[in-house]
Amino acid sequence: MGGVIDSGIFPDHPSFSDDGMPAPPAKWKGRCDFNRTSCNNKLIASTAAGAVVPGANVLGHALGTASGVAARAHIAMYKVCDLNGGCEASDILAGVDAAVGDGCDVISMSLGGPSVPFNPLTKILAIAIGTFGAIRKGIFVSMAAGNFGPGESTVKNEALWMLTVAASTMDRSIRSIVQLGNGAYFHGESLYQPNTGVPGGFYPLVSAG
């Protein structure tokens, strides 16, 4: 049973389909207490236990099969952030306590704050203390390293008892095609994907060097 502590979940996404799922484990003490305020459009939980979804892509690119690390594992979502994205330390700790009490085997959390280790006034220390309690109960804790880098002091959730996770490389490419005035085509990569319904135009070449 994986406990995901975040801002909510998008339950209707194919990654969270319950087709073919077994019953929850007998030790599970949680309950279904879901309403619309528990929803968001993020798929963070799918990276942990999302079902196998063929044909996943981004705007037609990187076509492939999406799956969580532990496909078909049971997920318990603990919403600890408000509708504006604010996540109070007290709510995060309550979520950790609930996951421990409900019988989760794993806790996955993609939350954090500024990297200021062992400052008693920070949310990051509250998370560290709460997850230490979970570790003492034999629960594995996985935390996000943050969305910044690669500079110094940009890693979040660096307490020794957490597994701090970050993406380093990927094998996907966001392809883009450029046509020059002489008719030559060049294939490359670009995060900018213009609307294909808008007529193209010609622009001067600019050297970035």
C-alpha positions as CSV (number, residue, x, y, z in Angstrom):
1,M,0.0,0.0,0.0
2,G,1.5,3.3,-1.1
3,G,0.6,6.5,0.6
4,V,1.0,9.6,-1.6
5,I,1.0,12.9,0.3
6,D,0.4,15.8,-2.0
7,S,-2.2,18.3,-3.2
8,G,-4.7,15.8,-4.6
9,I,-5.2,13.3,-7.4
10,F,-7.0,13.0,-10.8
11,P,-9.0,9.8,-10.2
12,D,-10.5,9.5,-13.6
13,H,-7.2,9.3,-15.4
14,P,-6.5,5.9,-17.1
15,S,-3.4,5.5,-14.9
16,F,-5.7,5.1,-11.9
17,S,-8.1,2.6,-13.4
18,D,-9.1,-0.1,-11.0
19,D,-9.9,-2.7,-13.6
20,G,-8.4,-6.0,-12.4
21,M,-7.3,-4.7,-9.1
22,P,-7.4,-7.0,-6.1
23,A,-9.0,-6.1,-2.8
24,P,-7.0,-3.9,-0.5
25,P,-4.7,-5.8,2.0
26,A,-6.4,-7.0,5.1
27,K,-4.2,-4.8,7.3
28,W,-5.5,-1.6,5.6
29,K,-7.3,0.6,8.1
30,G,-8.1,3.6,5.8
31,R,-11.4,4.6,4.3
32,C,-12.7,6.2,1.1
33,D,-13.4,9.9,1.9
34,F,-13.2,11.5,-1.5
35,N,-14.8,14.7,-2.9
36,R,-14.1,17.2,-5.6
37,T,-11.7,19.3,-3.4
38,S,-9.4,16.3,-3.4
39,C,-9.0,16.5,-7.2
40,N,-6.2,18.2,-9.2
41,N,-4.8,17.6,-12.7
42,K,-1.4,16.3,-11.5
43,L,-0.3,12.8,-12.1
44,I,2.4,12.5,-9.5
45,A,0.9,9.4,-7.9
46,S,0.9,7.6,-11.3
47,T,4.7,7.6,-11.2
48,A,4.5,5.4,-8.1
49,A,1.7,3.0,-8.8
50,G,0.0,4.0,-12.1
51,A,-1.6,1.3,-14.2
52,V,0.0,0.4,-17.6
53,V,-1.4,2.9,-20.2
54,P,-0.5,2.3,-23.8
55,G,-0.3,5.2,-26.3
56,A,0.8,7.9,-23.8
57,N,2.3,11.0,-25.5
58,V,2.8,14.7,-25.2
59,L,1.2,16.6,-28.1
60,G,1.9,13.6,-30.3
61,H,5.5,13.3,-29.2
62,A,7.3,10.7,-27.1
63,L,4.7,8.1,-27.9
64,G,5.0,5.0,-25.6
65,T,3.6,3.1,-22.7
66,A,3.2,4.8,-19.3
67,S,3.5,2.9,-16.1
68,G,4.2,3.5,-12.5
69,V,7.2,1.9,-10.7
70,A,4.8,-0.6,-9.0
71,A,2.0,-0.9,-11.5
72,R,-1.3,-2.0,-10.0
73,A,-0.2,-1.3,-6.4
74,H,-2.9,0.2,-4.2
75,I,-2.7,4.0,-3.6
76,A,-3.9,6.0,-0.6
77,M,-3.9,9.7,-1.4
78,Y,-3.6,12.2,1.5
79,K,-4.5,15.8,0.5
80,V,-2.4,18.2,2.6
81,C,-2.4,21.3,0.5
82,D,-5.2,23.9,0.0
83,L,-6.8,25.0,-3.2
84,N,-4.2,27.8,-3.7
85,G,-1.3,25.3,-3.5
86,G,-0.3,26.2,0.1
87,C,0.9,23.2,2.2
88,E,1.2,23.9,5.9
89,A,3.6,21.9,8.0
90,S,0.9,20.9,10.4
91,D,-1.2,19.4,7.6
92,I,1.8,17.6,6.1
93,L,2.5,16.0,9.5
94,A,-1.1,15.1,9.9
95,G,-0.9,13.4,6.5
96,V,2.2,11.4,7.5
97,D,0.5,10.4,10.7
98,A,-2.6,9.2,8.9
99,A,-0.5,7.2,6.4
100,V,1.3,5.5,9.2
101,G,-1.9,4.8,11.1
102,D,-3.7,3.5,8.0
103,G,-1.1,0.8,7.4
104,C,0.8,2.2,4.4
105,D,4.0,0.3,3.5
106,V,5.5,3.2,1.5
107,I,5.1,7.0,1.7
108,S,5.9,9.1,-1.4
109,M,6.0,12.9,-1.1
110,S,6.8,15.5,-3.8
111,L,6.7,18.4,-1.3
112,G,9.5,20.4,0.2
113,G,10.9,23.9,1.0
114,P,14.1,25.9,0.9
115,S,17.2,23.9,1.7
116,V,18.1,25.1,5.2
117,P,18.9,22.0,7.2
118,F,17.9,21.8,10.9
119,N,16.5,25.3,11.1
120,P,13.6,24.7,13.6
121,L,11.4,27.3,12.0
122,T,11.2,25.7,8.5
123,K,8.6,23.4,7.0
124,I,11.4,21.2,5.6
125,L,12.5,20.3,9.2
126,A,8.9,19.4,10.1
127,I,8.8,17.1,7.1
128,A,12.1,15.5,8.2
129,I,10.8,14.9,11.7
130,G,7.5,13.5,10.6
131,T,9.1,11.1,8.1
132,F,11.7,10.0,10.7
133,G,8.7,8.8,12.8
134,A,7.5,6.8,9.7
135,I,10.9,5.3,9.2
136,R,11.0,4.1,12.8
137,K,7.7,2.3,12.1
138,G,9.3,0.4,9.2
139,I,7.8,2.5,6.5
140,F,9.9,3.4,3.4
141,V,9.9,7.1,2.6
142,S,10.6,8.5,-0.9
143,M,10.9,12.3,-1.3
144,A,11.3,14.6,-4.3
145,A,14.7,16.4,-4.6
146,G,13.0,19.6,-5.9
147,N,12.7,21.4,-9.2
148,F,15.9,23.4,-9.2
149,G,19.6,22.7,-10.0
150,P,22.3,21.8,-10.6
151,G,23.7,24.6,-8.4
152,E,24.8,24.1,-4.8
153,S,22.2,23.9,-2.1
154,T,19.4,23.2,-4.6
155,V,18.5,19.7,-3.4
156,K,15.5,19.5,-1.1
157,N,14.6,16.9,1.4
158,E,18.1,15.8,2.2
159,A,17.6,14.1,5.6
160,L,19.6,10.9,5.8
161,W,16.7,8.6,6.4
162,M,14.8,9.6,3.2
163,L,15.4,8.3,-0.3
164,T,15.7,11.6,-2.2
165,V,14.7,11.1,-5.9
166,A,15.4,13.2,-8.9
167,A,15.4,12.8,-12.7
168,S,18.9,13.0,-14.2
169,T,18.5,11.9,-17.8
170,M,15.7,10.7,-20.1
171,D,15.5,9.0,-23.5
172,R,12.7,11.1,-24.9
173,S,13.0,13.9,-27.4
174,I,10.6,16.7,-28.2
175,R,11.2,16.9,-31.9
176,S,10.9,20.0,-34.1
177,I,11.5,20.7,-37.8
178,V,12.9,23.8,-39.3
179,Q,12.7,24.6,-43.0
180,L,15.1,27.1,-44.5
181,G,14.5,29.4,-47.4
182,N,16.4,27.2,-49.8
183,G,14.0,24.3,-49.0
184,A,16.4,22.4,-46.7
185,Y,14.9,20.7,-43.6
186,F,16.6,20.3,-40.3
187,H,15.4,18.1,-37.5
188,G,16.1,19.1,-33.9
189,E,14.6,19.4,-30.4
190,S,12.6,22.3,-29.0
191,L,10.2,22.8,-26.1
192,Y,8.4,25.4,-28.3
193,Q,5.8,23.6,-30.4
194,P,3.9,26.1,-32.5
195,N,0.2,25.5,-33.3
196,T,0.2,23.5,-36.5
197,G,-3.0,25.2,-37.6
198,V,-1.2,28.5,-37.9
199,P,0.5,29.3,-41.2
200,G,4.3,29.3,-40.9
201,G,6.6,32.1,-41.8
202,F,10.3,32.8,-42.5
203,Y,12.5,34.5,-40.0
204,P,16.2,35.5,-40.1
205,L,18.7,33.0,-38.6
206,V,20.3,34.0,-35.3
207,S,23.5,32.6,-33.9
208,A,23.3,31.8,-30.2
209,G,27.1,31.7,-30.0
